Amino acid sequence: MEKKFLVKVISNKENVGKIINILTLCNITGFYVKYCKGIKELKEEDYSKAYQVIKEEGEDIAIVGTVVSKKTAEKIEKSLKEKLKNEDWKLLIVPVLKVKVHRV
């Protein structure tokens, strides 16, 4: 069985269309998109106020994720570097060790 990898691309919500196009060009049709707030660094020392700081200063971000083979993950990374070279984005590639479904 071929090893699979969880690929997550984190970027500004304005780049979601570009990221989805990149995935489609890499023959990926199954993915998810999650919108949330994020900040680059938390300067607040009192972490009990972190939620308030994120709510006030956080920017809207999107996380686009999928599970693919290692070869496809490398292809996605290469395409992101080419097509989003002037954009701010992050890429996480994590091996999937086990998938267990409890209830369907």
Protein Blocks (a to p, Z undefined) as FASTA:
>chain_A
ZZdddddddddfklmmmmmmmmmmnopabdcdddddddfbdfbfblmlmmmmmmmmpccd
ddddddddfklmmmmmmmmmmmmmmbccdddddddfbdcdfbZZ
